[in-house]
Amino acid sequence: MVDLRAQYEKIGPEIDNAIKSVLVSTSFIKGPDVKLFEQELQEYMGIKHVVSCANGTDALHLAMMVLGLVPGDEVITTDFTFIATVEAVALLGLKPVIVEPESGSFNISVEAIQKAITPKTKAIVPVHLFGQCADMESIMELAKKHNLFVIEDAAQATGADYIFKNGATKKAGTIGHIGTTSFFPSKNLGCYGDGGALYTNDESFANKLRSIANHGMKVRYHYDDIGINSRLDTIQAAILRVKLKHLSKFNEARKAVADHYDEALARCSSISIPERVKYSTHIFHQYTIKVKNGQRDELKKFLETKNIPSMVYYPGPLHLQKAYGYLGYKADDFPVTNGLCKEVLSLPMHPDMDRDQVDYITLNVLEFFNT
């Protein structure tokens, strides 16, 4: 699905030098590369503050901790996402309120958010799924109207641009009160282990986040906050500094691959190619089609016989997960999500795919449907 070896072969000498410099310095925790990476990512994102942490799940957890939410507060998020989004809510004793996505974009439905708001609602967590932004302008208008916080889960959309109605643009993750991301190896900006970060323009939030992520310390051995231990280690920061320099080029390569997929698959009536919304660029963390007529699993098995990997993101909706049964949702409460979980299939996507690889994949997809 993601050829990390091919990427390493292209930028290997830069990566090796970055790692070696950390090994020589022995500054493995909070070394200079951590601060430098935060500064460089701030500039790339056009945001005042980047606070690095250990992983994307911690980033979500930290964001909710800093906002002062209390047990019982409701947090609205999408039913169609990775479990970490609701996991962070539940771990703090908050109540996840799950709503439907849009069938076309896969992102959270603004209409569904509006219907779910109650006096107990305190925050909205839109997820920019598969590399494309949710409708943030509409979400921020709702949040302002109801005095709600917005935490963007931008782990799959690093580098995507949100396009406002007036033509202005902002990077995914920089529009809400706090944005979060993951540097898991397969992400568009990924390290060689775990890593994460938070974005904010609010200096008080940034200071509090740095404290909470470091055991509640602002000054060593003086604890102003109840915190956790969540740090991006220096080796991963050094690797990310190298990869950040190449991110725009990598994202453009992904878009080119997606264009080739679109061109080949658009004529197949048995599938739907990914929708591209007008208010966001798409950096294709995943290239996800919808397979009609209940043939998704058969197509997946057929591709396996041709040595073509594919993945189902996500096979089961959050509202049906055993751990979240206490929320009281019924199986048929979310028909859009239920449908997507039966139809979606992600095809290989990474910046080092060549045209021959894409042609091989698409020809076999079309062969399956006799197109």
N, C-alpha and C positions, 0 to 999 in steps of 0.2 A: 504493500500500500504506500509506503514511504521509503525511498532509497537513501538512507542516511549515509551509507558507505560512498555512494556516488558524490554526494555533497562534500563529504570529508576529503575525497580525493582531489576535489577542485580547490579547496581552501586549507588543506592539511598543513602546509608549512606555517601558515599564519596561526592556526590553532595550536600547533606544536610549540611555537615560540611563546604564545600567550601562556600555555600551561607551564612551560619550563621557567618562565619568569616568576611565576608564583612559587614553584618548587624551590627556586634559588632564594627567593625572599623569605620563605617559610611563614608568610603572613596569610595563613589559611582561613582565619575568621576575621571579618571586618578589615581585610586588607585594602590597599589603595584602589584596586580595580573595582571594588564594590561601589565606592563613592563615584568613581569616574563613570562607571556604567550608568548609575542613576542619573548623573548629569547629562550624559549623551542621550539617554532615552528621553529625558525631559525635553531636550531640544528637538528630537525627532517627533515626539508626540505633540509638541506645542503646549505643554502643561507646566505649571509652576513647580510641582512637587511629584517626585517618584520615590516611593518607599519600597525597597526590595524586601522579600521575605522568602520562606523556605519552599512554598509551593502555592498553586492556585487556590486550593481549598482553604489554606490558612489565610490567603488574601481576602476571601469572602468572609471568613470568620472574623478577622481583624476589622473589616469594614463595619460589620454589624456591632462589634464591641465598642467602636469609637463613637457610634451614633447615639449611644445611651439608650438603646432599646431595652425594654424590660420584659420578663416572662409574661406571656399572654398577648403581647403585641402581635398584630397580624402583618405578615410580609407576603406580598403577591408575587408569584413567579410562574413560569411556564411549566406545563406538564411534559413538554417534549424537550428534554435536556439531560445532561449527565447528572448523576445523583448528587454530586458535590453541591449543586446550587441549593437544594432543599436541605441537605445534610447540615450545612452551616447554620441554617435557620433553626432547625430542630435542636441542635446541640446547645443552643443558648436558651432553650425553653420558650422560644418564640413559636408562633403558629404559622406553618406554611399554608398559604392559600393558593391552590393550584388552579390555573386557568388554561384555556385552550390556546394553541398557536394558530397562525394563519396557515391554511392548507398549501398555499403557493410558495410563500417565502420561508416557511418553517419557523418563523419568529413569532414571539408572543403577540396576541391580538389586542390592540388598543381597546376595541369594543368590549372584549372579555374582561380586561382590567377594570374598565369603568363600571361594569356590572358587579364586580367583586368588592368594590370599595365599601367599607363600613366605618363606623366611628372608631373601631379598634385598629384600623389599617394605619401603619406607620411608615411603610417603605414598599417600594417596587423594585424587583430585580429582573430587568430585561436581560436576556442572553442573546448575544449576537452570534447566531448559530451558523456554522459551516463557513464563515468568512464574510457574512453580510450583516449590516446593522439592522436592528429593529427600528421601528418608526419613532425615533427619539424625540423629535420636535413635538409630536402629539403626546408622547408620554410625559415630557417635561411640562407641557401645558396642564395635563391632568394633575401632576404632582403639585404644581403651584396652586392650582385651584383648591386642592384638598390638604395642602400643607404637609406633603409627604416627602421623604427622602427617596432618592433614586441611586441605586448601586448597580453599575453596569458590569455584567459578567462578559468581559471582552476577550476571554482566553482563546477563542477561535478566530479572532478578527484583528490581530495586531497588524496595523498598517492600512486597514480599510478606512475610507473617508465617508463621513456622513455629510450629505448635501442638504442644506437648509433651503427653505422656499425662496429666500432672498439671494441664493447663490453662494453664500458663505459655506465653508467646509470646516469640519473638525474631525480629528481622528477618533475612531471607535474607542470608547473608554474615557474620553475627556469631556463628555457632555453632562453627565449626571454629577451628583455631589461627590461621589467616589467611584472610580473605576477599578476593576481588578483584572489580573491576567495570570496565565500560567506559562512557564517556560519548559513544560514537558517536552522531551526530545522530538516528538512528531509535530509540534506546533510550528507555525510559520516562522516564529522566532523561538527556537528551542535550544536548550543547553544539552549537556551530556549527563544529565541526572535530573533531579527535581529543582524547581525554582519558581518564584512568583513575584508579583509586584502589585502595588496599588498606585493609582493616579488621583491627584486632587489639586484644585486651585486654592483650597482653603488652608491657610497656614496653621490654624489651630488644629484642624484634623490631622495634618501632616505631622506636627509635633507629637500629638497624642498617639498616632500610629507608630511612630518610631519608638516611643516609650513602651507601649504595650507589646510590641514585637520583640522587645529586649528586656523581658522580665519586669516591665514597669519602671525601668531606670531611665532617668534623664541625666543624672549624675551617678557615677559608679558607686554602687552599694547604698544608694539612696532610692527608695522605692516609692514613687508618687502614685503609681497605678497598679492594679492587679493585672499582671501581664502573662505572656507566654514566651516560649523560646522559639522564634521563627526567623531564621537568618538565611540569606543567600550566601553560600560560601564563596570564597575568593576565586577558586578555580573556575566555578561556573560563571561568575561575573566576567572573568577574563575571556572565557569562550564566547559569552554573549556579546562582549564588546566587538569581537571579530565579526560575529554573525550579523550584528546590527548594521555594520557598514554595507553588507550585501543584501539587506532585507528588501529594499525597494526592487532590486534586480530580481531577487527570488520571487517576489509577488507578481512581477510582470510576467515572469516565465510561467507561473501557475495560470495566470489569465490566458496566456497563449495556448496552453494545454486545454483549458476549458473551452476556448473558442473552437479548437479542433474537434473536441467531443461534441459540442453543439452542432457544428456543421455536419457531422456524420450521423448523429442520432435524431436530429430534429424531424426527419422524414418518417421515423418509426412511430406509428400510431399506438403501439402497445406500451410506450413509455412516455413520461413527461420529463423533459430536461429541466435543470434548475431555473427557477424564476429569478430574473434580475430586476430588482425594484429600482424606481427612478431616484429615490432619495439616498442611495448608498452605492458605493463601488463594492465589488465582490472580489476578495482575494483568495477564495477557494481553498480554505483549509481542507474542505472535502468537496468532491464533485458528487452530488447526490441526486440520483434520478428516482422517479416513482414508477413502479412497475404495475401495470393494470391487470385486471382479470385474475387476480390470485396467483400469478405466475412468478412472483419474486423469488421464492425459495427454489423453485425449479431452475430459474436462470442462474442463481448463485451456484447451485450444484453443477450446472453445465459449464460455467466458467472455471470451476475448480478442475474439471477434466481437461481443460485447455491450459492449466497452470496459470490462470489469471486470478489473483486474489480479489476479494470484495468483502465489504463489511456492512453490517446492519447497525446503523446509529439512528434510533435505539430500538431494540426488539421488544421492550416492555415499557408501557407508560408508568410514570412515577406513581399515579394514583392507585395502581394495582400492586405496588411493591409491599411485601409483607411488613416491613419495618414501619410503613406509613399507613397501615390499616386503621390506626387509631384516629385518623383524620375523618373517617366515616364516608369516604367517597364510594360510589357504586360503580360497577364495571362499565355501565352505559352512560355515565355522566359526561364523558368526553369523547364524542363520536369522531371529531377531527383527529385527535391524537391516536385513538384506536385505529383509525384508517391509515394514518401515516406509518404506524408501527408495523403494519402488514404490507406496506408498499415500498418503503424507502430502501435504497441500495446504493452504497458509496463505492465508486470505482477508483482504481489507483490514481493518486494525485500527488505530484511533487515537482519541484522546479527542474529536475534533471531528466524528465521524460522526453524522449524524442518522438518525431512524427511516426516512425515505424512502430513504436510501442503502442501509441494511441490507435493507429490504424489496425493493429492486430487485435486490440481489445474491442474496438467498435465493430469490426468485421464479424467477430464471434458473437457479439450481442445481436447484431442483425441476423446472423445465421440462425440463432436460436428462434427468432421470430419469423424466419423465412422471408425476411424483407429484402 
